[in-house]
């Protein structure tokens, strides 16, 4: 099955190797996603009003939703502390997913490198915050579980469980978006670009859903690292 057509790829030299072509497509669309996110944020903050409207209204609704999700998981103080990270990841991933639905563009999240890098950022950061906030001993003691005579069993299980979150975050995002790309390719081969409205609506919903799941899991992992109950 051929690759998706991209406007960027059309202007690349035909003698370019497949790997170099892939890297250029990936980096170009990743930068495009970041640029769109920056433009949205800049537009929302360029003319702040007491009664929000337009882009400001949209962004305030998004921020309030992310904040409320964080409050439900880890309390108001921690939710406000980690709001910039979680909201940025959610916005970035949503835009990166959505641009792949537009014919002529490809979602950078359809590249495993992108999804794995984001997962590594989340993994390293929530463990760093857990150690910084709880201390090394208390943080890793939480891995032992509540029953002392099962410490020897629970600790390796918890370690494996935490590393499996890398797979959960990266491959869930990559696999779903890549699958959506393949579905879009089939649809565009069978019908004109502007005819299959329902499949495009479904892909848009899935793009936003995957961004929400990634953002929600980031919030849950941060909450589990910095909010620990005493056994």
C-alpha positions as CSV (number, residue, x, y, z in Angstrom):
1,X,0.0,0.0,0.0
2,X,1.5,3.4,-0.9
3,X,2.2,6.1,1.6
4,X,-0.1,9.0,2.2
5,X,0.4,12.0,-0.1
6,X,1.9,15.0,1.6
7,X,2.4,18.5,0.3
8,X,5.9,18.6,1.9
9,X,6.8,15.2,0.3
10,X,5.8,16.5,-3.1
11,X,8.6,19.1,-3.1
12,X,11.3,16.7,-1.8
13,X,13.8,15.3,-4.2
14,X,12.8,12.0,-5.8
15,X,16.2,10.5,-5.2
16,X,16.0,11.1,-1.4
17,X,16.3,7.9,0.6
18,X,13.1,6.6,2.3
19,X,14.6,7.1,5.8
20,X,15.6,10.7,5.1
21,X,12.2,11.4,3.5
22,X,10.4,10.0,6.6
23,X,12.5,12.2,8.9
24,X,11.8,15.4,6.9
25,X,8.1,14.7,6.9
26,X,8.1,13.9,10.6
27,X,10.1,17.0,11.7
28,X,8.2,19.3,9.3
29,X,4.8,18.3,10.6
30,X,5.9,18.3,14.2
31,X,7.1,21.9,13.9
32,X,3.8,22.7,12.1
33,X,1.9,21.3,15.1
34,X,4.0,23.3,17.5
35,X,3.5,26.5,15.4
36,X,-0.2,26.1,15.3
37,X,-0.3,25.6,19.1
38,X,1.7,28.8,19.6
39,X,-0.5,30.8,17.3
40,X,-3.6,29.6,19.1
41,X,-2.2,30.5,22.5
42,X,-0.9,33.9,21.2
43,X,-4.3,34.7,19.6
44,X,-6.1,33.8,22.9
45,X,-3.8,36.1,24.9
46,X,-3.4,39.0,22.5
47,X,-6.5,40.8,23.6
48,X,-7.7,39.4,26.9
49,X,-11.3,40.5,27.9
50,X,-13.3,40.2,31.0
51,X,-16.1,38.4,29.0
52,X,-14.1,36.0,26.9
53,X,-15.0,35.3,23.3
54,X,-13.5,33.7,20.2
55,X,-10.2,32.0,20.8
56,X,-9.9,33.3,24.3
57,X,-13.2,31.6,25.2
58,X,-12.2,28.3,23.6
59,X,-8.8,28.3,25.4
60,X,-10.3,29.2,28.8
61,X,-12.8,26.4,28.5
62,X,-10.0,24.0,27.6
63,X,-7.8,25.2,30.5
64,X,-10.7,25.0,33.0
65,X,-11.5,21.4,31.8
66,X,-7.9,20.3,32.2
67,X,-7.7,22.0,35.7
68,X,-10.9,20.3,36.9
69,X,-9.6,16.9,35.7
70,X,-6.4,17.5,37.7
71,X,-8.3,18.6,40.8
72,X,-10.3,15.4,40.7
73,X,-7.0,13.3,40.5
74,X,-4.5,15.1,42.8
75,X,-6.2,18.1,44.5
76,X,-6.3,21.8,43.6
77,X,-2.8,22.8,44.6
78,X,-1.1,20.0,42.6
79,X,-3.5,20.5,39.7
80,X,-2.5,24.1,39.3
81,X,1.2,23.3,39.7
82,X,1.2,20.8,36.8
83,X,-1.5,22.5,34.7
84,X,1.1,24.0,32.2
85,X,2.6,20.6,31.4
86,X,-0.6,18.7,31.1
87,X,-2.4,21.4,29.1
88,X,0.5,21.8,26.8
89,X,0.8,18.1,26.1
90,X,-3.0,17.8,25.5
91,X,-3.0,20.8,23.1
92,X,0.1,19.7,21.2
93,X,-1.1,16.1,20.8
94,X,-4.6,17.1,19.7
95,X,-3.2,19.4,17.0
96,X,-0.7,16.8,15.9
97,X,-3.5,14.2,15.6
98,X,-5.9,16.5,13.8
99,X,-3.6,17.8,11.1
100,X,-3.1,14.2,9.9
101,X,-6.8,14.1,9.0
102,X,-6.4,16.9,6.5
103,X,-5.5,15.5,3.1
104,X,-1.9,16.5,2.2
105,X,-0.6,16.4,5.7
106,X,0.5,13.6,8.0
107,X,0.1,13.4,11.8
108,X,3.5,13.4,13.5
109,X,1.9,11.2,16.2
110,X,1.8,8.5,13.5
111,X,5.6,8.2,13.9
112,X,6.7,6.0,16.9
113,X,9.6,8.4,17.5
114,X,7.2,11.2,18.4
115,X,4.9,9.1,20.7
116,X,7.8,7.5,22.4
117,X,9.6,10.8,23.0
118,X,6.4,12.3,24.6
119,X,6.0,9.1,26.7
120,X,9.7,9.4,27.9
121,X,9.1,13.0,28.9
122,X,6.1,12.1,31.0
123,X,7.8,9.0,32.5
124,X,11.0,10.9,33.5
125,X,9.1,13.9,34.8
126,X,6.6,12.2,37.0
127,X,9.3,10.0,38.5
128,X,11.5,13.0,39.1
129,X,8.6,14.9,40.7
130,X,7.7,11.9,42.9
131,X,11.3,11.6,44.1
132,X,11.6,15.4,44.6
133,X,8.4,15.8,46.5
134,X,8.4,12.5,48.5
135,X,12.1,11.8,48.9
136,X,13.9,8.8,47.4
137,X,13.1,6.4,50.3
138,X,9.4,7.2,50.7
139,X,8.9,7.2,46.9
140,X,10.4,3.8,46.3
141,X,8.9,2.5,49.6
142,X,5.5,3.0,47.9
143,X,6.5,0.4,45.4
144,X,6.7,-2.2,48.2
145,X,2.9,-2.4,48.8
146,X,1.1,-2.6,52.2
147,X,2.1,-6.1,53.2
148,X,5.7,-6.4,54.5
149,X,6.1,-10.1,53.7
150,X,5.2,-9.5,50.1
151,X,7.8,-6.7,49.6
152,X,10.1,-9.1,47.7
153,X,7.3,-9.8,45.2
154,X,5.6,-6.4,44.9
155,X,8.8,-4.3,44.2
156,X,9.8,-6.0,40.9
157,X,6.1,-6.1,39.8
158,X,5.8,-2.3,40.5
159,X,9.0,-1.6,38.6
160,X,7.9,-3.6,35.6
161,X,4.5,-1.9,35.9
162,X,6.0,1.6,35.7
163,X,8.2,0.8,32.7
164,X,5.1,-0.7,31.0
165,X,3.6,2.8,31.1
166,X,6.1,3.8,28.4
167,X,4.6,1.1,26.2
168,X,1.1,2.1,27.2
169,X,1.5,5.7,26.5
170,X,3.6,5.5,23.3
171,X,2.1,2.5,21.5
172,X,-1.5,3.4,22.3
173,X,-1.1,6.8,20.7
174,X,1.1,5.7,17.8
175,X,-1.0,2.6,17.0
176,X,-4.3,4.4,17.0
177,X,-3.2,7.4,15.0
178,X,-1.3,5.1,12.5
179,X,-4.4,3.0,12.2
180,X,-6.5,6.1,11.5
181,X,-4.0,7.1,8.8
182,X,-4.3,3.8,7.1
183,X,-8.1,4.1,7.3
184,X,-8.0,7.6,5.8
185,X,-5.8,6.2,3.0
186,X,-8.3,3.6,2.1
187,X,-11.2,6.1,2.2
188,X,-9.4,8.5,-0.1
189,X,-8.6,5.7,-2.5
190,X,-12.3,4.7,-2.7
191,X,-14.0,8.2,-2.7
192,X,-13.2,11.8,-3.5
193,X,-11.6,13.9,-0.9
194,X,-14.7,15.9,0.2
195,X,-17.3,13.1,-0.1
196,X,-16.6,10.9,3.0
197,X,-17.8,13.4,5.6
198,X,-18.8,10.8,8.2
199,X,-15.4,9.0,8.2
200,X,-13.7,12.4,8.6
201,X,-16.0,13.3,11.5
202,X,-15.1,9.9,13.1
203,X,-11.4,10.4,12.6
204,X,-11.7,13.9,14.1
205,X,-13.4,12.4,17.2
206,X,-10.7,9.7,17.5
207,X,-7.9,12.3,17.2
208,X,-9.4,14.3,20.1
209,X,-10.1,11.2,22.1
210,X,-6.5,10.0,21.8
211,X,-5.2,13.4,22.9
212,X,-7.6,13.3,25.9
213,X,-6.4,9.8,26.9
214,X,-2.8,10.7,26.7
215,X,-3.4,13.9,28.8
216,X,-5.6,11.9,31.3
217,X,-2.9,9.2,31.8
218,X,-0.3,11.9,32.3
219,X,-2.4,13.5,35.0
220,X,-3.0,10.1,36.7
221,X,0.7,9.2,36.7
222,X,1.6,12.6,38.1
223,X,-1.0,12.2,40.8
224,X,0.1,8.8,41.7
225,X,3.7,10.0,42.1
226,X,3.1,13.1,44.2
227,X,0.0,12.2,46.2
228,X,0.7,9.1,48.3
229,X,-1.5,7.8,51.0
230,X,0.1,6.3,54.1
231,X,-0.6,2.6,54.3
